[in-house]
Amino acid sequence: MQADTTEGFGVILWFLDVIEKAGKNYSACPPELPGGDTKEKTRIETEDRIHEAVCVHIRGVIEDGASIPKSRSPAFFPAVKRV
């Protein structure tokens, strides 16, 4: 999770979501939020659904008075030269 502040919008939280092609569908999961997996027919639907799931989860965490989980899953894309 990465926190950012944008004037007038409060704190913005960033969570890593892993999206994979799964047969004819796409699946997504946020590693920091267990149980937040989703599977949809298109990548756009998957991105929309996982965004919704993360928002609902975080709202629930806040309502329960618990701490928002910190990101422990950094990601990067290594560049590999094709030989």
N, CA, C and O of each residue as an XYZ file, in Angstrom:
332
protein
N       0.850     -1.160      0.000
C       0.000      0.000      0.000
C       0.890      1.215      0.000
O       1.891      1.269      0.715
N       0.531      2.171     -0.789
C       1.248      3.427     -0.815
C       0.222      4.504     -0.518
O      -0.846      4.530     -1.130
N       0.531      5.383      0.405
C      -0.397      6.464      0.738
C       0.060      7.738      0.051
O       1.257      8.012     -0.039
N      -0.887      8.502     -0.425
C      -0.619      9.760     -1.096
C      -1.705     10.724     -0.655
O      -2.827     10.299     -0.378
N      -1.401     11.993     -0.585
C      -2.438     12.957     -0.268
C      -2.642     13.858     -1.472
O      -1.683     14.313     -2.096
N      -3.875     14.105     -1.784
C      -4.235     14.989     -2.873
C      -5.167     16.031     -2.282
O      -6.205     15.692     -1.713
N      -4.805     17.279     -2.414
C      -5.575     18.347     -1.793
C      -7.053     18.234     -2.146
O      -7.416     18.145     -3.319
N      -7.895     18.240     -1.126
C      -9.329     18.176     -1.329
C      -9.887     16.770     -1.417
O     -11.105     16.588     -1.428
N      -9.019     15.775     -1.481
C      -9.496     14.404     -1.628
C      -9.092     13.504     -0.467
O      -9.445     12.324     -0.469
N      -8.367     14.015      0.520
C      -7.949     13.190      1.642
C      -6.791     12.292      1.270
O      -5.985     12.630      0.402
N      -6.709     11.152      1.924
C      -5.610     10.217      1.696
C      -6.023      9.201      0.641
O      -7.118      8.642      0.696
N      -5.143      8.971     -0.309
C      -5.373      7.966     -1.346
C      -4.468      6.784     -1.033
O      -3.264      6.957     -0.847
N      -5.034      5.588     -0.972
C      -4.267      4.376     -0.691
C      -4.084      3.595     -1.977
O      -5.011      3.471     -2.778
N      -2.888      3.071     -2.170
C      -2.578      2.296     -3.370
C      -2.300      0.858     -2.954
O      -1.452      0.612     -2.096
N      -3.006     -0.088     -3.556
C      -2.801     -1.509     -3.283
C      -2.416     -2.220     -4.573
O      -2.970     -1.945     -5.637
N      -1.472     -3.127     -4.468
C      -1.092     -3.960     -5.600
C      -2.208     -4.965     -5.865
O      -2.693     -5.615     -4.939
N      -2.610     -5.092     -7.111
C      -3.559     -6.120     -7.537
C      -2.905     -6.920     -8.650
O      -2.418     -6.352     -9.628
N      -2.895     -8.218     -8.503
C      -2.310     -9.100     -9.510
C      -3.440     -9.586    -10.408
O      -4.405    -10.185     -9.932
N      -3.317     -9.328    -11.709
C      -4.325     -9.752    -12.679
C      -3.688    -10.772    -13.608
O      -2.613    -10.547    -14.164
N      -4.373    -11.894    -13.765
C      -3.858    -12.963    -14.628
C      -4.944    -13.425    -15.594
O      -6.132    -13.412    -15.272
N      -4.517    -13.827    -16.765
C      -5.430    -14.453    -17.720
C      -5.657    -15.873    -17.219
O      -4.704    -16.609    -16.963
N      -6.925    -16.252    -17.080
C      -7.271    -17.577    -16.546
C      -8.232    -18.243    -17.529
O      -9.451    -18.138    -17.394
N      -7.665    -18.924    -18.510
C      -8.506    -19.535    -19.538
C      -9.171    -18.453    -20.364
O      -8.493    -17.634    -20.984
N     -10.516    -18.447    -20.375
C     -11.255    -17.429    -21.125
C     -11.594    -16.219    -20.260
O     -12.233    -15.278    -20.732
N     -11.172    -16.238    -19.008
C     -11.480    -15.167    -18.062
C     -10.204    -14.502    -17.567
O      -9.095    -14.870    -17.953
N     -10.392    -13.520    -16.707
C      -9.296    -12.875    -16.001
C      -9.570    -13.004    -14.512
O     -10.716    -12.910    -14.073
N      -8.520    -13.218    -13.741
C      -8.679    -13.258    -12.289
C      -7.778    -12.195    -11.680
O      -6.754    -11.827    -12.255
N      -8.172    -11.708    -10.510
C      -7.386    -10.683     -9.823
C      -7.411    -10.954     -8.330
O      -8.391    -11.460     -7.782
N      -6.306    -10.604     -7.689
C      -6.259    -10.696     -6.235
C      -5.294     -9.646     -5.699
O      -4.218     -9.441     -6.259
N      -5.680     -8.988     -4.622
C      -4.774     -8.080     -3.928
C      -4.049     -8.861     -2.828
O      -4.693     -9.277     -1.865
N      -2.738     -9.073     -2.936
C      -2.026     -9.893     -1.947
C      -2.190     -9.440     -0.497
O      -2.152    -10.269      0.412
N      -2.369     -8.144     -0.269
C      -2.501     -7.654      1.105
C      -3.895     -7.862      1.693
O      -4.093     -7.688      2.896
N      -4.856     -8.230      0.859
C      -6.243     -8.350      1.323
C      -6.776     -9.743      1.030
O      -7.429     -9.951      0.007
N      -6.508    -10.697      1.908
C      -6.964    -12.068      1.682
C      -8.472    -12.137      1.468
O      -9.241    -11.438      2.128
N      -8.876    -12.983      0.546
C     -10.295    -13.157      0.258
C     -10.850    -12.156     -0.732
O     -12.047    -12.169     -1.017
N     -10.002    -11.289     -1.262
C     -10.478    -10.268     -2.193
C     -10.356    -10.677     -3.651
O     -10.275     -9.820     -4.531
N     -10.342    -11.967     -3.913
C     -10.178    -12.442     -5.288
C     -11.451    -12.247     -6.102
O     -12.558    -12.229     -5.564
N     -11.266    -12.100     -7.409
C     -12.408    -11.999     -8.310
C     -12.039    -12.590     -9.659
O     -10.861    -12.654    -10.014
N     -13.035    -13.019    -10.405
C     -12.821    -13.534    -11.756
C     -13.936    -13.008    -12.635
O     -15.113    -13.141    -12.303
N     -13.562    -12.402    -13.772
C     -14.536    -11.818    -14.691
C     -14.164    -12.178    -16.125
O     -13.094    -12.731    -16.379
N     -15.056    -11.859    -17.056
C     -14.836    -12.215    -18.463
C     -13.813    -11.325    -19.162
O     -13.089    -11.793    -20.040
N     -13.744    -10.043    -18.782
C     -12.797     -9.144    -19.439
C     -11.864     -8.532    -18.406
O     -12.155     -8.523    -17.210
N     -10.746     -8.026    -18.885
C      -9.798     -7.388    -17.975
C     -10.409     -6.135    -17.343
O     -10.227     -5.880    -16.153
N     -11.132     -5.361    -18.146
C     -11.765     -4.143    -17.617
C     -12.766     -4.481    -16.512
O     -12.781     -3.827    -15.469
N     -13.600     -5.496    -16.734
C     -14.551     -5.924    -15.695
C     -13.811     -6.373    -14.438
O     -14.241     -6.098    -13.318
N     -12.696     -7.064    -14.641
C     -11.900     -7.557    -13.514
C     -11.312     -6.395    -12.731
O     -11.351     -6.388    -11.501
N     -10.765     -5.408    -13.442
C     -10.203     -4.235    -12.769
C     -11.284     -3.482    -12.001
O     -11.064     -3.063    -10.865
N     -12.451     -3.311    -12.618
C     -13.545     -2.612    -11.938
C     -13.979     -3.362    -10.682
O     -14.175     -2.754     -9.630
N     -14.129     -4.685    -10.791
C     -14.605     -5.492     -9.672
C     -13.594     -5.526     -8.532
O     -13.977     -5.460     -7.364
N     -12.289     -5.630     -8.862
C     -11.291     -5.695     -7.795
C     -11.188     -4.337     -7.097
O     -10.971     -4.280     -5.887
N     -11.341     -3.260     -7.841
C     -11.350     -1.919     -7.245
C     -12.507     -1.804     -6.259
O     -12.336     -1.318     -5.141
N     -13.671     -2.251     -6.678
C     -14.858     -2.240     -5.810
C     -14.628     -3.094     -4.561
O     -14.968     -2.681     -3.452
N     -14.054     -4.278     -4.743
C     -13.806     -5.183     -3.619
C     -12.826     -4.577     -2.612
O     -13.021     -4.701     -1.403
N     -11.788     -3.932     -3.103
C     -10.802     -3.306     -2.215
C     -11.466     -2.170     -1.431
O     -11.255     -2.039     -0.225
N     -12.269     -1.349     -2.117
C     -12.950     -0.238     -1.442
C     -13.882     -0.744     -0.342
O     -13.890     -0.203      0.764
N     -14.657     -1.766     -0.639
C     -15.582     -2.333      0.346
C     -14.797     -2.901      1.538
O     -15.175     -2.701      2.692
N     -13.710     -3.606      1.243
C     -12.896     -4.195      2.309
C     -12.334     -3.107      3.225
O     -12.422     -3.214      4.448
N     -11.757     -2.063      2.631
C     -11.144     -0.989      3.429
C     -12.204     -0.255      4.249
O     -11.963      0.087      5.406
N     -13.377     -0.012      3.657
C     -14.464      0.614      4.422
C     -14.823     -0.234      5.643
O     -15.037      0.295      6.734
N     -14.887     -1.542      5.453
C     -15.189     -2.450      6.558
C     -14.123     -2.422      7.634
O     -14.433     -2.427      8.825
N     -12.860     -2.392      7.214
C     -11.746     -2.323      8.174
C     -11.861     -1.049      9.008
O     -11.703     -1.082     10.229
N     -12.138      0.070      8.342
C     -12.261      1.350      9.042
C     -13.455      1.321     10.000
O     -13.339      1.752     11.147
N     -14.604      0.815      9.534
C     -15.799      0.742     10.387
C     -15.571     -0.141     11.610
O     -16.123      0.121     12.679
N     -14.749     -1.201     11.455
C     -14.447     -2.096     12.576
C     -13.399     -1.514     13.520
O     -13.119     -2.086     14.574
N     -12.821     -0.377     13.138
C     -11.803      0.250     13.973
C     -10.451     -0.436     13.901
O      -9.588     -0.202     14.747
N     -10.262     -1.280     12.898
C      -8.994     -1.997     12.751
C      -8.015     -1.160     11.927
O      -8.383     -0.157     11.316
N      -6.778     -1.597     11.930
C      -5.742     -0.911     11.153
C      -5.786     -1.363      9.695
O      -5.991     -2.541      9.401
N      -5.593     -0.416      8.799
C      -5.531     -0.738      7.375
C      -4.211     -1.464      7.132
O      -3.160     -0.985      7.558
N      -4.248     -2.616      6.451
C      -3.018     -3.372      6.224
C      -2.011     -2.577      5.403
O      -2.378     -1.802      4.521
N      -0.738     -2.784      5.710
C       0.335     -2.123      4.951
C       0.785     -3.037      3.822
O       0.792     -4.261      3.954
N       1.154     -2.427      2.729
C       1.611     -3.190      1.572
C       2.955     -3.851      1.876
O       3.888     -3.212      2.363
N       3.024     -5.125      1.578
C       4.284     -5.857      1.719
C       4.577     -6.604      0.426
O       5.393     -7.526      0.399
N       3.905     -6.197     -0.643
C       4.046     -6.892     -1.928
C       4.439     -5.927     -3.036
O       3.616     -5.593     -3.888
N       5.691     -5.477     -3.033
C       6.106     -4.600     -4.121
C       6.170     -5.391     -5.432
O       6.327     -6.612     -5.424
N       6.049     -4.697     -6.526
C       6.118     -5.352     -7.836
C       6.981     -4.519     -8.764
O       7.084     -3.301     -8.622
N       7.595     -5.197     -9.707
C       8.344     -4.498    -10.744
C       8.348     -5.375    -11.983
O       8.081     -6.574    -11.916
N       8.652     -4.762    -13.107
C       8.729     -5.483    -14.380
C      10.198     -5.512    -14.815
O      10.717     -4.492    -15.268
N      10.868     -6.640    -14.690
C      12.269     -6.696    -15.113
C      12.361     -6.647    -16.631
O      11.573     -7.280    -17.333
N      13.314     -5.903    -17.119
C      13.553     -5.831    -18.574
C      14.499     -6.956    -18.954
O      15.565     -7.103    -18.356
N      14.122     -7.735    -19.925
C      14.953     -8.846    -20.391
C      15.182     -8.661    -21.883
O      14.234     -8.586    -22.664
N      16.428     -8.589    -22.262
C      16.755     -8.419    -23.671
C      16.612     -9.735    -24.396
O      17.180    -10.753    -24.000
N      15.847     -9.693    -25.457
C      15.653    -10.894    -26.274
C      16.914    -11.133    -27.093
O      17.426    -10.216    -27.735
N      17.407    -12.348    -27.071
C      18.656    -12.671    -27.761
C      18.375    -13.320    -29.097
O      19.307    -13.664    -29.824
